[in-house]
Amino acid sequence: MLHLEHFSPAVFESWRTDADAWLVPLVQESAARFQTLGIQAVANDWLLRQDWKRALAYRLFHDLLSEAAPRRRILEIGGGLSAVSELLARKHDYTLVELATHETEDNYRKLEAQLGRSFITLGDWSEARLDGSYDVLIANDLFPNVDQRLYAFMDWAWPHCREIRMTLTYYENTVWKVRRTTSNEFLTVCPWGLREMRVFLDHLVAQHPQACPNYDARQLVYQDYEKVLFTNRRNVMYFRVTKV
Ligand SMILES: C[S@@+](CC[C@H](N)C(=O)[O-])C[C@H]1O[C@@H](n2cnc3c(N)ncnc32)[C@H](O)[C@@H]1O
């Protein structure tokens, strides 16, 4: 089944209280532990400072981290370092694939040493070899604009998991001036917007009709929430597909 939820201010308000009650103490405890261990954890700092990040993390992870949740085989792509990655690694058979763009490798290795097991592959997800099948595969705040290879990602991930959860971030009326690191050339880039999201979802439904018998197309909207919910023009869609 394909489940989509447009993250509007009203949705944020409906999740916010529960999210903060659950996550604020956990993020604070991890922040203190990370400081003692000398671990820089940028994603944890975001969870401390950004209430909308906590609400989305609640939606993505809370059921997996409740006391009653069974142990699962989970793969996360681009999860960074945070209370959530720490808790997932403690509770589940959890693997993290990370390009480590915000922190250096030693920060990831220090967390592994603290937890007493090796569960992090540093590198690009497209070069990671998937080993067997996962119950849940997660990508939070990675596609389709930090990494635009969402089609390739779905083809790579689909045969190896029962469920995929993502937050998809898209924009309208936005242009990025970026620099190609190899040639130093400036590129003018339009991030994925509503149209690209719609084409992607139509493709997914056509490719996997049994898993996506219908979806709530009313969720596929764009509103400018700059200074209302976010500091930029992003919109976020909660995405979850479960194989039938
Ligand atoms: C915007 S951050 C989101 C971090 C975390 N999931 C969160 O929501 O706070 C994107 C993360 O994806 C990682 N990343 C970017 N490209 C990647 C790739 N090709 N393979 C694996 N990780 C990647 C970055 O290093 C970064 O930690």
The ligand as a Gaussian input file, in Angstrom:
#p B3LYP/6-31G(d) Opt

LIG

0 1
 C       19.792000      16.547000       4.686000
 S       20.765000      15.338000       5.479000
 C       19.550000      14.407000       6.377000
 C       20.120000      13.696000       7.561000
 C       19.061000      12.945000       8.408000
 N       18.453000      11.875000       7.655000
 C       18.014000      13.912000       8.874000
 O       16.888000      13.913000       8.348000
 O       18.349000      14.724000       9.736000
 C       21.178000      14.223000       4.164000
 C       22.095000      13.105000       4.632000
 O       22.268000      12.201000       3.556000
 C       23.644000      11.863000       3.415000
 N       23.850000      11.549000       2.000000
 C       23.830000      12.413000       0.957000
 N       24.043000      11.768000      -0.194000
 C       24.198000      10.455000       0.124000
 C       24.459000       9.290000      -0.653000
 N       24.598000       9.370000      -1.976000
 N       24.579000       8.104000      -0.013000
 C       24.431000       8.041000       1.362000
 N       24.172000       9.120000       2.124000
 C       24.049000      10.308000       1.525000
 C       24.363000      13.104000       3.879000
 O       25.679000      12.807000       4.308000
 C       23.482000      13.575000       5.014000
 O       23.835000      12.997000       6.254000

